[in-house]
Amino acid sequence: MASQTHRPRRSCLYMPGANERALEKARGLPADTLLLDLEDAVAPDAKLTAREAIVSAVKQGGYGHREIVIRMNGLNTEWGEDDLKAAVACGAKAVLAPKVESAADIMTLDAALTEAGAPNDFGLWVMIEMPKAILRVEEIAAASEDTRLTTFVMGTNDLAKEYRARMTPDRIAFQTALQLSIAAARAYGLYAIDGVFNDIKDEDGLINECEQGRDLGFDGKTLIHPSQLETANRVFAPSQHDVEQAKAVIEAFADPANAGKGVLKVNGKMTELLHLDEARRTVAMDEAIRAFETA
C-alpha cells in the first residue's frame, strides 16, 4: 500500500534513543537512514526518557535528507503501543517493529498505525529475526499488498541467538534465511536491509560482509557505529562503471535504429530488455544518491 521510490538506503545507522548526544550528532552524519532505537539499545528503566528524547529530537528537526525511522518495542510489551503512537505523532517517516512472526502481526501493526492516525505513506518496517518469521517470510511479505509494510530488516544477532548458531565470516548459518528473505522481498516489491556487523574495529570484515550482502541483493546494511558509514555507502552504491554501462544500455534501446529489437550488444555484452529495467533502476539510484550528497 505504501509507495516505493528509488530512495537510497545504503546505510541504516542505529542510534540509541537514550543517548541525547548521539541524537544530536546524527544530524551531521552521512547516513541515508537513522534508526532511532527504543528497543535493544535501551534498558527497561530508560525506555520512557528515551522516547521523550527521540520525540523531542525529531520534532526539533535538522536531520536534512536523512530518513528517520523509530525502532519501537513490540506491541506485546508495556511500551510498544505508546512507542508507535509517538513515532506517528512526532514526524518520523516509519516505524521499525521487532520480532514479527506472521502476516497476522503485520495486520495488527498496520491497524495500530491506522488507529494512531498514520497516513498511508507512513512506512512499516519489520525485523526478520525469528525462526517462525523465516518459515513464514513469504506470507509476511505478501501482507504488504494490504498494509503499509515496505521494508525487511534482517536481525542476524537475534537469529544467531534463536538458532544457537555461530557468527562466522561466511555467515553460512544464515544463508537460507538471508536468501529466503530477499526472495520474498523482491517478490512483493519490498526493500531489504542486511543485518549488522558487530566488530567495529574489523574494517576488512565489514567490507567483506557488505560486499556479500550487496551480492545477495540487499539494498543496504544496518550499522552500529558511524565509522561504518563510509564503507556501506560506497559498497551499496552503483559503481561508476555500472552507471556508465547502464546509461549505454538505455541509450542503445532508445536508438531508433534498434526499435523492436529485444537483444542488443552493448559494449561487447549481450543485453536484453530485462537489462533495460535494471539499467534504469541503476541510473535512478545514482541520481538519488548524488542528490543526497549535494543537499
Secondary structure in CASP SS format (residue, H / E / C, confidence):
PFRMAT SS
TARGET T0000
AUTHOR 0000-0000-0000
METHOD secondary structure of the structure
MODEL  1
M C 1.00
A C 1.00
S C 1.00
Q C 1.00
T C 1.00
H C 1.00
R C 1.00
P C 1.00
R C 1.00
R C 1.00
S E 1.00
C E 1.00
L E 1.00
Y E 1.00
M E 1.00
P E 1.00
G C 1.00
A C 1.00
N C 1.00
E H 1.00
R H 1.00
A H 1.00
L H 1.00
E H 1.00
K H 1.00
A H 1.00
R H 1.00
G H 1.00
L C 1.00
P C 1.00
A C 1.00
D C 1.00
T E 1.00
L E 1.00
L E 1.00
L E 1.00
D E 1.00
L C 1.00
E C 1.00
D C 1.00
A C 1.00
V C 1.00
A C 1.00
P H 1.00
D H 1.00
A H 1.00
K H 1.00
L H 1.00
T H 1.00
A H 1.00
R H 1.00
E H 1.00
A H 1.00
I H 1.00
V H 1.00
S H 1.00
A H 1.00
V H 1.00
K H 1.00
Q H 1.00
G C 1.00
G C 1.00
Y C 1.00
G C 1.00
H C 1.00
R C 1.00
E E 1.00
I E 1.00
V E 1.00
I E 1.00
R E 1.00
M C 1.00
N C 1.00
G C 1.00
L C 1.00
N C 1.00
T C 1.00
E C 1.00
W C 1.00
G H 1.00
E H 1.00
D H 1.00
D H 1.00
L H 1.00
K H 1.00
A H 1.00
A H 1.00
V H 1.00
A H 1.00
C H 1.00
G C 1.00
A C 1.00
K C 1.00
A E 1.00
V E 1.00
L E 1.00
A E 1.00
P C 1.00
K C 1.00
V C 1.00
E C 1.00
S C 1.00
A H 1.00
A H 1.00
D H 1.00
I H 1.00
M H 1.00
T H 1.00
L H 1.00
D H 1.00
A H 1.00
A H 1.00
L H 1.00
T H 1.00
E H 1.00
A C 1.00
G C 1.00
A C 1.00
P C 1.00
N C 1.00
D C 1.00
F C 1.00
G E 1.00
L E 1.00
W E 1.00
V E 1.00
M E 1.00
I E 1.00
E C 1.00
M C 1.00
P H 1.00
K H 1.00
A H 1.00
I H 1.00
L H 1.00
R C 1.00
V H 1.00
E H 1.00
E H 1.00
I H 1.00
A H 1.00
A H 1.00
A H 1.00
S H 1.00
E H 1.00
D H 1.00
T C 1.00
R C 1.00
L E 1.00
T E 1.00
T E 1.00
F E 1.00
V E 1.00
M E 1.00
G C 1.00
T H 1.00
N H 1.00
D H 1.00
L H 1.00
A H 1.00
K H 1.00
E H 1.00
Y H 1.00
R C 1.00
A C 1.00
R C 1.00
M C 1.00
T C 1.00
P C 1.00
D C 1.00
R C 1.00
I H 1.00
A H 1.00
F H 1.00
Q H 1.00
T H 1.00
A H 1.00
L H 1.00
Q H 1.00
L H 1.00
S H 1.00
I H 1.00
A H 1.00
A H 1.00
A H 1.00
R H 1.00
A H 1.00
Y C 1.00
G C 1.00
L C 1.00
Y E 1.00
A E 1.00
I E 1.00
D E 1.00
G C 1.00
V C 1.00
F C 1.00
N C 1.00
D C 1.00
I C 1.00
K C 1.00
D C 1.00
E H 1.00
D H 1.00
G H 1.00
L H 1.00
I H 1.00
N H 1.00
E H 1.00
C H 1.00
E H 1.00
Q H 1.00
G H 1.00
R H 1.00
D H 1.00
L H 1.00
G C 1.00
F C 1.00
D C 1.00
G E 1.00
K E 1.00
T E 1.00
L E 1.00
I C 1.00
H C 1.00
P H 1.00
S H 1.00
Q H 1.00
L H 1.00
E H 1.00
T H 1.00
A H 1.00
N H 1.00
R H 1.00
V H 1.00
F C 1.00
A C 1.00
P C 1.00
S C 1.00
Q H 1.00
H H 1.00
D H 1.00
V H 1.00
E H 1.00
Q H 1.00
A H 1.00
K H 1.00
A H 1.00
V H 1.00
I H 1.00
E H 1.00
A H 1.00
F H 1.00
A H 1.00
D C 1.00
P H 1.00
A H 1.00
N H 1.00
A C 1.00
G C 1.00
K C 1.00
G C 1.00
V E 1.00
L E 1.00
K E 1.00
V E 1.00
N C 1.00
G C 1.00
K E 1.00
M E 1.00
T E 1.00
E E 1.00
L H 1.00
L H 1.00
H H 1.00
L H 1.00
D H 1.00
E H 1.00
A H 1.00
R H 1.00
R H 1.00
T H 1.00
V H 1.00
A H 1.00
M H 1.00
D H 1.00
E H 1.00
A H 1.00
I H 1.00
R H 1.00
A H 1.00
F H 1.00
E H 1.00
T H 1.00
A C 1.00
END
